[in-house]
Amino acid sequence: MEQDIRFCTTSDGVRIAFATVGQGPPLVRVLGWFTHLEFEWENPVWRRQYEGMSSFFTYSRYDGRGMGLSDREVSDFSIDANVRDLEAVVDALGTEKVALFGISQGGPTAMIYASQHPERVSHLIIYGSSVRSPWSQEQGDTMRSLIRQGWGSDLPAHRQFFTSLFMPDGDTAAIEAFNEMQRVSADADTVVAMLSPDSEPPRDPAELLRQVAVPTLVIHRRGDAIVPFELGREIAAGIPAARFLPLEGRNHATLAEIDIPVMAKMAGAIQEFIGPAPSEAATASPSGLVTILFTDIEGSTSLTQHLGDAKAQELLHTHNTIVRDSLKAHDGSEIKHTGDGIMASFGSARQALESAITIQRGFETHNAGSPDAQVRVRVGLNAGEPVAEDGDLFGTAVQLAARLCARAEPGQIVIPDSLRHLVAGKDFLFADLGVSTLKGFEDPVRLFDVRWHSE
């Protein structure tokens, strides 16, 4: 596997280098400084991490102006200039929408772009970032002085101060790689300019956060030595409906080789958050009907409290694997992850029911072999003509499918009488559950249980 390096030009004439690897939904890393596409790819400390991301995404990284393989002779390092770099990269990728992964100083850049171009951003992930400077003026002056004195020196001791902040728990290989990354990524004058007040986040952080209107996941480590945990919480609280994932540890830099459990949890959360590419959504049947399927894990909140975050996350991954394998086998398309379940669509009612049965049988097999890791799931389905928008589905048909899932017992598959008629003569077995009044629906609905047990 090799990365594909290309160049694009910003609106103010700066050539930006970007690299792409992998297949799947497009995800763009936005990182403020310390980048060099070639050095990163050749060093195993980072390469293994990028190859892992490429297993799930079309993963793109770029060197901002003054960094790595991009134009070095530039003078404008303002936050607006950083946004222009990102704009050029997204336009050059040629995809309708991308997910943005704003890391550290790249967080404000990603947030500003998402607020200005919400039609181009499918998801926003912010890691270890802040919308206000984490340093006092005195601390900033000290850092700039240290950089001027010996940034480009062959002696890594001049850069060790920054390395110890970025990765206080790094091993020898990671520390040596980060020391060298700092040296090759940019010269001292550029780094000083990047740390100037002009490159700081906007003056009205609250207003920026309120303007972000795309699905957002904020990730921050509790002991982050560069950006205090409270500043990550501020971002999550300020962006409407943002999700927040606190992680343990002190390293600001992401180190897959050292922080294996933590980085695995972060990677899994990002995969769940972004889900499949919108282009994979199922088309309607010739009649215009789409069958909607919802799953819901029994007692997901109590499972987390009882088992702990790590074990509960393992059970969630088990659920996701069983459901997604079934969707692939029956031509279903995942629409989104709901946190404790999955919403999917099918162009065929028959395949939707076959998928639901496969899902429940999959959990039956798993539970038989894992008595201490039981996963019990409700499944609800409905057919209709939902409204499609931005890779999601909306409308009465979707709402009814969700209500039926909530009405189901763990291990049950519940459908309305209308869907039962669509699969008449297809060798499915049903049990009449009677007429029920569902929340939000005035007319009672006759419900049926789809029989799936092997015996």
Secondary structure, 3 states (H helix, E strand, C coil): CCCEEEEEECCCCCEEEEEEECCCCEEEEEECCCCCHHHHHHCHHHHHHHHHHHCCCEEEEEECCCCCCCCCCCCCCCHHHHHHHHHHHHHHHCCCCEEEEEECCHHHHHHHHHHHCHHHEEEEEEECCCCCCCCCHHHHHHHHHHHHHHCCCCCCHHHHHHHHHHCCCCCHHHHHHHHHHHHHHCCHHHHHHHCCHHHCCCCCHHHHHHHCCCCEEEEEECCCCCCCHHHHHHHHHHCCCCEEEEECCCCCCCCCCCCHHHHHHHHHHHHHHHCCCHHHCCCCCCCCCEEEEEEEECCHHHHHHHHCHHHHHHHHHHHHHHHHHHHHHCCCEEEEECCCCEEEEECCHHHHHHHHHHHHHHHHHHHHHCCCCCCCEEEEEEEECCEEECCEEECHHHHHHHHHHHHCCCCCEEEEHHHHHHCCCCCCCEEEEEEECCCCCCCCEEEEEECCCCC
